[in-house]
């Protein structure tokens, strides 16, 4: 068993296994708490903790062994994210027509979100690392994690910040995928496909964009463009914002 845990196949197997369990549970119980990504994350943590206790091995070392194979799966996130450019290209006419509205709404929304995150973090007494980790969560993991790690200073602290960021991004995506449609109806935002798509892509990232595509072609295209634009804005603004507030 120890030999298997030291190979990349361990990380690949655990990732696929916990996600498969999440899928089976969600098929049987299609409610928010059984979303495959959420279940996979929780189950993966529990398995690592259980193995740590059973093998008398530190959780960090087990996670590092897992990460070798896990990073192989993570690599596919980049091309999967790029695939969302297809609906964007098909409806590029909308981008040309509404580019100012798109950029302005995303820029203003992100700026407000950053101040809210910082204020709430201070209110609840979160540590500097936790505050830093929350700032880039509007972007996809492929963009948010490196930004979080860099602002935190790299090394082990940077890795810790990136891990918190990853959890925040995943939780955002799961919540939007599960409740996004209901939230849109509650706030009566379903009459504007442009705004609906932008909100799905910004808040829910890849999962949100996938959900938007199920709603409609325009919504899917707008979700895709919001992921691209918000990623660029986060990359430019978040480090400057963190420096302005003395977080780096």
Secondary structure as UniProt FT lines:
FT   HELIX           2..5
FT   HELIX           8..28
FT   HELIX           32..34
FT   HELIX           36..55
FT   HELIX           59..82
FT   TURN            83..84
FT   HELIX           85..90
FT   HELIX           92..123
FT   TURN            124..125
FT   HELIX           128..135
FT   HELIX           136..138
FT   HELIX           141..152
FT   HELIX           155..186
FT   TURN            187..188
FT   TURN            190..191
FT   HELIX           193..215
FT   HELIX           217..244
FT   TURN            245..246
//
